[in-house]
Amino acid sequence: MSNFGQLKDLVMSLEADFEKFYDKGNSAAGTRVRKGMQELKNMAQTIRTEVQNKKNDGGAAAAPAAKAAPAKKAAAPAAKKAAPAKKK
């Protein structure tokens, strides 16, 4: 859960630079915003990978998934007898 806290902190730290760039036209703040958004993208990818790995390992503490309906068994193919060879 610490990743979520880091994510929130990063977004909150960018707030002032967003205001400076969009409201005041400060281009240096725009550079900081772009850098922060790249960090945000990288952090998001790390979290996505972590969540996927945890999900695949069954380590997630989420509610159990609904059981799928049992698969229907395929009917056994009818045994075909070889046709007798024709006599000449």
VMD Tcl script that draws the C-alpha trace (Angstrom):
set ca {
  {0.00 0.00 0.00}
  {3.03 2.27 0.28}
  {3.07 2.57 -3.51}
  {-0.33 4.24 -3.34}
  {0.98 6.75 -0.80}
  {3.96 7.52 -3.02}
  {1.64 7.97 -5.96}
  {-0.53 10.44 -4.07}
  {2.52 12.34 -2.83}
  {3.87 12.67 -6.37}
  {0.56 13.99 -7.71}
  {0.25 16.47 -4.85}
  {3.83 17.68 -5.34}
  {3.01 18.55 -8.97}
  {-0.01 20.70 -8.10}
  {1.95 23.94 -7.71}
  {3.80 23.42 -10.99}
  {0.52 22.72 -12.80}
  {-0.87 26.01 -11.51}
  {2.27 27.92 -12.47}
  {2.28 26.47 -15.97}
  {-1.43 26.70 -16.82}
  {-2.37 29.85 -14.93}
  {0.83 31.91 -15.16}
  {2.41 30.52 -18.33}
  {5.69 29.58 -16.61}
  {7.46 27.31 -19.11}
  {9.98 26.03 -16.54}
  {7.04 24.76 -14.49}
  {5.82 22.97 -17.63}
  {9.16 21.16 -17.82}
  {8.77 20.06 -14.20}
  {5.22 18.91 -14.92}
  {6.40 16.81 -17.85}
  {9.17 15.29 -15.73}
  {6.71 14.52 -12.93}
  {4.25 12.97 -15.36}
  {7.01 10.70 -16.68}
  {7.75 9.60 -13.10}
  {4.03 9.03 -12.63}
  {3.93 6.87 -15.76}
  {6.89 4.79 -14.58}
  {5.41 4.40 -11.12}
  {2.07 3.37 -12.59}
  {3.77 0.71 -14.72}
  {5.61 -0.63 -11.67}
  {2.36 -0.83 -9.71}
  {0.58 -2.53 -12.62}
  {3.30 -5.16 -12.83}
  {3.23 -5.71 -9.07}
  {-0.55 -6.10 -9.03}
  {-0.49 -8.51 -11.98}
  {2.21 -10.65 -10.37}
  {0.37 -10.72 -7.06}
  {-2.86 -11.63 -8.82}
  {-1.20 -14.44 -10.78}
  {0.46 -15.84 -7.65}
  {-2.87 -15.86 -5.84}
  {-1.49 -13.49 -3.23}
  {-4.21 -10.88 -3.56}
  {-6.45 -10.50 -0.55}
  {-9.40 -9.75 -2.77}
  {-12.77 -11.43 -2.61}
  {-12.74 -14.91 -4.11}
  {-13.78 -15.05 -7.72}
  {-17.09 -16.61 -8.58}
  {-16.80 -20.23 -9.55}
  {-17.20 -20.86 -13.23}
  {-19.75 -23.36 -14.39}
  {-18.19 -26.77 -14.91}
  {-17.14 -27.36 -18.47}
  {-19.26 -29.78 -20.43}
  {-17.48 -32.91 -21.40}
  {-17.18 -33.41 -25.11}
  {-19.04 -36.41 -26.41}
  {-16.75 -39.27 -27.28}
  {-16.50 -39.64 -31.03}
  {-18.33 -42.67 -32.35}
  {-15.96 -45.50 -33.09}
  {-15.88 -46.07 -36.81}
  {-15.28 -49.52 -38.15}
  {-13.13 -49.86 -41.18}
  {-15.08 -50.92 -44.22}
  {-14.17 -54.42 -45.38}
  {-11.89 -54.48 -48.37}
  {-13.59 -55.33 -51.65}
  {-12.62 -58.60 -53.22}
  {-11.57 -58.64 -56.83}
}
mol new
graphics top color blue
foreach p $ca { graphics top sphere $p radius 0.5 }
foreach p [lrange $ca 0 end-1] q [lrange $ca 1 end] { graphics top cylinder $p $q radius 0.2 }
display resetview
